[in-house]
Amino acid sequence: MEPMKPMEPMKPMKPMEPMKGAEPWWPKDLGQPASSGGQNGLRYAFFPDAHRLLVETDGHLKTYDSGDHKISGVQQANGGAPRFTSQSGEVSLDDLKVV
């Protein structure tokens, strides 16, 4: 039986390429949202200058006129319509106009 031969030295690893950020899911002409987030198959982005709230639910995107609301968060309860936090309290999607 022949003796084991020494292993070859490891070759240096090639440097990793930086990870690319996720592409925005909203139209680029709206710019950066003032707030965005999501939970339970829903995600939203709020654009105060355009008075727009974009809501994507299970892959379906709707655009709402946010009026004077300054949206800062979302909550969902027991399968009801999502409720968004604004400077005036909670606002339901049912209270906003689809555009």
C-alpha positions in Angstrom: 0.0 0.0 0.0 1.3 3.4 -1.0 1.5 6.2 1.7 -0.9 9.1 1.4 0.3 12.1 -0.5 0.0 15.6 1.1 -3.0 17.7 0.2 -2.5 20.6 -2.2 -2.7 24.0 -0.5 -6.1 25.8 -0.8 -6.3 28.4 -3.5 -7.2 31.9 -2.4 -10.9 32.6 -2.5 -12.2 35.1 -5.1 -13.6 38.3 -3.3 -17.4 38.3 -3.0 -19.3 40.8 -5.0 -21.5 43.2 -2.9 -25.1 42.3 -2.7 -27.5 44.4 -4.7 -30.4 46.0 -2.9 -33.9 45.1 -3.8 -35.5 47.0 -6.6 -38.4 49.3 -5.5 -41.8 47.7 -6.2 -43.5 51.1 -6.6 -43.3 53.4 -9.7 -39.9 55.3 -9.8 -41.6 58.6 -10.6 -43.0 58.7 -7.1 -39.4 58.8 -5.6 -38.7 57.4 -2.1 -41.6 56.8 0.2 -41.8 58.6 3.6 -42.9 55.4 5.1 -43.2 51.8 4.0 -43.6 48.4 5.5 -45.7 45.3 5.4 -47.1 42.3 7.1 -49.2 39.2 6.4 -49.1 39.4 2.5 -49.6 43.1 2.5 -47.0 45.9 1.8 -47.4 49.6 1.5 -45.5 52.7 0.6 -46.6 56.3 1.4 -45.7 59.3 -0.7 -46.8 62.5 1.0 -45.8 65.0 -1.7 -48.0 63.1 -4.2 -50.7 62.3 -1.7 -50.5 58.6 -2.6 -50.6 55.4 -0.6 -49.7 52.3 -2.6 -50.9 49.0 -1.2 -50.0 45.6 -2.6 -52.0 42.7 -1.3 -51.0 39.2 -2.5 -49.5 40.6 -5.7 -52.3 43.1 -6.5 -51.3 46.8 -6.4 -53.8 49.6 -5.7 -53.1 53.3 -5.5 -55.0 55.4 -3.1 -55.4 59.2 -2.6 -54.1 59.7 0.9 -55.6 63.2 1.2 -54.2 65.1 4.2 -53.1 61.9 6.0 -49.5 61.4 6.9 -49.2 57.6 7.0 -46.7 56.1 9.4 -47.8 52.5 10.0 -50.3 49.7 9.3 -52.1 47.1 11.3 -54.5 44.3 10.4 -57.0 42.7 12.7 -59.2 39.6 12.2 -59.2 39.7 8.5 -60.7 43.2 8.3 -59.5 46.0 6.1 -56.0 47.2 7.0 -55.9 50.3 9.2 -53.1 52.9 8.8 -51.8 55.2 11.4 -51.8 58.9 10.6 -51.4 62.1 12.4 -55.2 62.2 12.8 -55.5 58.6 14.2 -56.3 55.5 12.3 -57.6 55.5 8.8 -59.0 52.5 7.0 -58.4 51.7 3.3 -62.2 51.7 3.0 -62.1 55.5 3.8 -59.6 56.3 1.0 -60.4 56.8 -2.7 -58.7 54.4 -5.2 -57.1 56.3 -8.1 
